[in-house]
């Protein structure tokens, strides 16, 4: 455990505990709510604000194993998204969610929040992930090219959000935006005036958008706003019936309970960093009440 925690002391709001499958995790308890962050993949598996139901969705079939990614919460997809075109045997969505990250800093500001900084270092790149648990949840993914050649990568905060019933949910913020429809063979389309509604499998990469997306959930009487910075793409995903049944770490009947709204730079928006340069992509998640109609 000492190799995973590289600071001498932890603030009172943070504890290291054994998690599911025996994997170690950081348990966070602040006046604003609680959260859980695993060292495996720097994977955030819970955020429960005091004024709301839990915000992140976790599959009850998720594997908590050192060789497998965790299903739900906020996986970090890096340094590629989906399959790696040059190597079909490479792990889907990159190596970052399969490796152990180290805690290198933990700070408790006066506002009652806590910020944890996790680090993952490879020969070409040093990656820092800052998680701030407060009235909102802020996630900052910083990539630093420490190599001698340009580094090209994709990145995504693959956030799974809990909803009452995705068939009743709408998402605003992507109106009049082009997207790649993965369900229709990556055909390029443009969304019209209406918000996103879910009537079947949905897997879309919205392009050239920095807009805030808002999940409107009448079942839980709340909104979830995903604000972002230095992100030019947004992925919206729900597997629906058949794909959920095809995934071993996803319950057959769980698909109505979740929707992914992913802050990312993927596909046409992959980034290239010159040697010595840094790039930080951020998402801030804010929960509000759904206004009565």
C-alpha positions in Angstrom: 0.0 0.0 0.0 2.9 2.4 0.7 3.7 2.5 -3.0 0.1 3.7 -3.7 0.0 6.5 -1.1 3.0 8.8 -1.5 2.0 11.5 1.0 2.9 11.3 4.8 -0.6 11.9 6.1 -4.2 11.9 4.9 -6.7 14.6 5.8 -9.5 13.5 8.2 -12.0 13.3 5.4 -10.1 10.6 3.6 -9.4 6.9 4.6 -7.8 4.0 2.8 -10.0 0.9 3.0 -10.4 -2.5 1.4 -13.0 -2.2 -1.4 -14.9 -4.8 -3.4 -12.8 -7.8 -4.5 -10.2 -6.7 -2.0 -9.0 -3.8 -4.2 -7.9 -0.8 -2.0 -10.0 2.4 -2.3 -10.1 5.9 -0.9 -13.3 6.5 1.1 -14.1 10.3 1.2 -16.5 11.9 3.6 -17.0 15.7 3.6 -19.8 18.0 4.9 -21.1 18.0 1.3 -21.3 14.3 0.7 -19.3 11.1 0.2 -17.4 9.4 -2.6 -15.2 6.4 -3.3 -12.1 6.3 -5.5 -10.2 3.1 -6.3 -6.5 3.0 -6.9 -7.3 0.5 -9.7 -7.7 2.8 -12.7 -8.1 5.8 -10.5 -11.7 4.8 -10.8 -14.4 6.9 -9.1 -17.2 4.5 -8.1 -19.5 6.7 -6.0 -20.5 10.3 -5.4 -23.4 10.9 -3.0 -24.1 14.5 -2.3 -26.0 15.2 0.9 -28.9 16.8 -1.0 -29.4 14.1 -3.6 -29.6 10.4 -4.3 -26.3 8.8 -5.5 -25.3 10.4 -8.8 -23.0 7.7 -10.3 -24.3 4.4 -11.5 -22.5 1.1 -10.8 -23.4 -2.3 -12.3 -24.2 -4.9 -9.8 -22.3 -7.3 -12.1 -19.1 -5.3 -12.2 -15.8 -7.2 -11.8 -13.5 -5.8 -9.1 -10.4 -7.6 -10.3 -6.9 -6.3 -11.0 -6.9 -7.6 -14.6 -10.4 -6.2 -15.5 -11.9 -2.7 -15.8 -14.6 -1.6 -13.3 -18.1 -1.2 -14.9 -19.8 2.0 -13.9 -18.8 5.2 -12.1 -16.2 7.1 -14.0 -13.7 5.0 -15.9 -10.7 6.9 -17.4 -10.3 6.0 -21.1 -6.7 6.8 -22.1 -4.6 7.0 -24.3 -7.1 5.6 -26.8 -10.9 5.3 -27.0 -12.6 2.1 -28.0 -10.4 -0.4 -29.9 -6.8 0.5 -30.9 -6.7 0.5 -34.7 -3.1 -0.6 -34.8 -3.4 -3.5 -32.4 -6.6 -5.5 -32.1 -5.2 -7.3 -29.0 -4.7 -4.0 -27.0 -7.2 -3.4 -24.2 -10.3 -1.5 -25.1 -10.3 2.1 -24.1 -6.6 2.1 -23.2 -4.4 1.0 -20.4 -5.2 3.7 -17.8 -8.3 2.0 -16.4 -6.3 -1.2 -15.8 -3.3 0.1 -13.9 -2.8 1.1 -10.3 -2.5 4.9 -9.8 -0.8 6.5 -6.9 -2.2 9.2 -4.5 0.4 12.0 -4.5 -1.7 14.8 -2.8 -4.8 15.3 -0.7 -6.0 18.8 0.3 -8.9 20.0 2.4 -9.7 23.6 1.6 -11.7 25.8 4.1 -15.0 25.3 2.1 -15.4 21.7 3.3 -14.4 20.1 0.0 -11.4 17.7 -0.6 -9.1 17.4 -3.6 -7.2 14.2 -4.3 -4.5 14.0 -6.9 -3.7 10.6 -8.5 -0.7 10.0 -10.7 0.2 7.5 -13.4 3.6 7.6 -15.1 4.8 5.8 -18.2 8.1 6.4 -20.2 6.3 8.8 -22.6 3.7 10.6 -20.5 2.9 11.6 -16.9 -0.8 11.8 -16.1 -2.4 13.5 -13.1 -6.1 13.1 -12.1 -7.5 15.6 -9.6 -10.9 14.7 -8.0 -12.6 17.5 -6.0 -15.5 16.4 -3.9 -17.6 19.4 -2.7 -20.9 20.9 -3.5 -20.1 19.8 -7.0 -17.8 17.1 -8.3 -14.8 18.3 -10.4 -12.6 16.0 -12.4 -9.4 17.2 -14.0 -7.3 15.0 -16.2 -3.9 16.4 -17.0 -1.6 14.9 -19.6 2.1 15.9 -19.6 4.3 14.7 -22.5 7.6 13.9 -20.8 9.0 12.2 -23.9 11.1 13.5 -26.7 8.6 13.2 -29.5 5.0 14.4 -30.1 2.4 12.3 -28.2 -1.1 11.7 -29.8 -3.9 10.4 -27.6 -7.6 10.2 -27.1 -9.2 10.7 -23.6 -12.6 10.3 -22.0 -14.1 10.6 -18.6 -16.6 7.8 -19.3 -19.2 8.9 -16.7 -22.1 6.6 -15.9 -25.1 8.5 -14.3 -27.9 7.0 -12.3 -31.4 7.7 -13.6 -34.8 6.4 -12.6 -35.7 5.2 -16.2 -33.7 6.3 -19.2 -36.9 6.0 -21.4 -38.2 9.0 -19.5 -35.0 11.0 -19.5 -34.0 13.9 -21.9 -30.6 15.4 -22.4 -30.2 19.0 -23.6 -27.0 20.7 -24.8 -26.4 18.9 -28.1 -29.0 20.6 -30.3 -27.9 21.5 -33.8 -24.6 19.6 -33.3 -23.1 17.1 -35.7 -22.5 13.5 -34.4 -21.2 10.2 -35.4 -23.8 7.5 -35.0 -22.0 4.3 -34.0 -25.2 2.3 -34.1 -25.6 3.3 -37.8 -22.0 2.5 -38.8 -20.5 5.8 -37.8 -22.7 7.7 -40.2 -22.5 11.5 -39.7 -25.7 13.2 -38.7 -26.9 16.5 -37.2 -29.3 16.7 -34.3 -32.3 19.0 -34.7 -34.1 21.3 -32.2 -35.2 18.6 -29.8 -33.3 17.2 -26.9 -32.0 13.6 -26.9 -34.6 11.0 -26.0 -33.9 7.3 -25.7 -35.9 4.7 -27.6 -33.2 2.2 -28.4 -29.5 1.6 -28.3 -27.7 4.9 -28.4 -24.0 5.5 -29.0 -23.1 8.9 -30.4 -20.0 10.9 -30.6 -21.0 14.6 -30.7 -18.3 16.7 -32.5 -16.9 20.1 -32.1 -18.9 20.9 -29.0 -17.8 22.5 -25.7 -21.4 22.9 -24.5 -22.8 21.9 -21.1 -25.1 18.9 -21.2 -28.0 18.5 -18.8 -29.7 15.3 -17.9 -33.4 15.9 -17.0 -34.7 13.0 -14.9 -38.4 13.3 -14.0 -38.3 10.0 -12.0 -35.7 11.3 -9.6 -36.9 14.9 -9.8 -33.4 16.2 -10.6 -31.1 17.5 -13.2 -27.4 16.6 -13.6 -25.4 19.2 -15.4 -22.0 18.3 -16.9 -19.9 21.4 -17.5 -16.6 20.9 -19.3 -13.4 22.6 -20.4 -10.8 21.7 -23.0 -13.1 19.0 -24.3 -14.3 19.1 -27.9 -16.4 16.0 -28.0 -19.2 14.5 -26.0 -20.3 10.8 -26.1 -23.8 9.8 -25.2 -24.4 6.1 -24.6 -27.0 3.6 -23.4 -26.6 -0.1 -24.5 -30.4 -0.9 -24.4 -31.5 -4.5 -24.2 -29.4 -6.7 -26.5 -26.0 -5.1 -25.9 -26.6 -5.2 -22.1 -27.3 -8.9 -22.3 -24.1 -9.4 -24.3 -21.9 -7.8 -21.7 -20.8 -10.2 -18.9 -20.2 -7.4 -16.4 -23.5 -5.6 -17.1 -26.8 -6.9 -15.7 -29.3 -7.9 -18.3 -32.0 -5.7 -16.8 -29.8 -2.8 -15.6 -29.9 -0.7 -18.8 -32.9 1.5 -17.8 -31.0 2.7 -14.7 -28.1 4.5 -16.4 -26.9 6.9 -19.1 -23.4 7.9 -20.0 -22.5 11.5 -20.8 -18.8 11.5 -21.5 -16.5 14.4 -21.5 -13.8 13.6 -24.1 -11.4 14.3 -26.9 -11.9 11.3 -29.2 -12.1 10.4 -32.9 -11.6 13.6 -35.0 -10.7 15.4 -31.8 -7.7 13.3 -30.7 -5.0 15.6 -29.3 -1.3 15.8 -30.1 1.1 17.2 -27.5 4.6 18.4 -28.4 7.4 17.3 -26.0 7.2 19.1 -22.7 3.6 20.4 -23.2 0.6 19.8 -20.9 -3.1 19.5 -21.6 -5.9 19.4 -19.0 -9.5 18.3 -19.7 -12.1 19.0 -17.0 -15.6 18.1 -16.1 -17.7 19.7 -13.3 -20.9 17.8 -12.3 -23.7 19.7 -10.6 -27.0 18.4 -9.3 -30.1 20.5 -9.2 -33.9 20.1 -8.8 -36.1 19.5 -11.8 -38.4 22.5 -12.2 -42.1 21.5 -12.2 -43.8 21.7 -15.5 
